[in-house]
Amino acid sequence: MLISLRQDHKEHLNLLTEQPVGVIEDFCKLAIDFLQNGPNLKRYAVAAGKLNVDSEAVQNCIYGLINLLLLSCKHHLSEADFRDSVLTLGFSQEQQGVLGVFYGRKQGEIQQILSKLAVNEPHYNDLQWRFEVQVSSRSLLEQVTPLITLDLSLKTSDKDKLESEKESILLQTDPTNLLHIANELEKALIESRSRHSRKIQRALSN
């Protein structure tokens, strides 16, 4: 199996295809350091000075390398398939060897990082509600206070377990606030269908 990168990610890696294997080894270290600790702009600036390029080019190159590693681990590429994928990006046999060895050594560590980054948020399962009205109290003999009680059921899927975990949340609100919540959710739903949101979704799924 070969992976296919987006055109902009391929362009980000062009800088690396022009470098000797020693520089590629340094970029591999910068990539794994990014995954473990986040970006290090000072180290990127130093690397940019040595290569006589701007710092943004170095950052983009590291991002492209990280994307290559993450996609390869996401699709569980073998070291042989990873090497073949690297060759299609314009790397030489010698460069491919360095990247392949690095991938083979760090594949398990990258998988662990990916598992930590995975977000397992609860999802909607069911909703039950009832409408209540308080018509009087000791202080106010004539009043109408409508309330809506919601029993929201959420479920969280766990790959390590056969069944999903369910959680029940009891909420109470008045009609005005409920209408406001419904309007905000409707706006969020419309925004999720916008062209900008679809672009972000495609980028995250690649």
Secondary structure, DSSP 8 states (H G I E B T S, - for coil): ------HHHHHHHHHHHTS-HHHHHHHHHHHHHHHHH---HHHHHHHHHHHTS-HHHHHHHHHHHHHHHHHHHHTT--HHHHHHHHHTTT--HHHHHHHHHHHHHHHHHHHHHHHHH-----EEEEEEEEEEEE---SS-SS--EEEEEEEEEEEE--TTSSS-EEEEEEEEE-HHHHHHHHHHHHHHHHHHTSHHHHHHHHHHH-
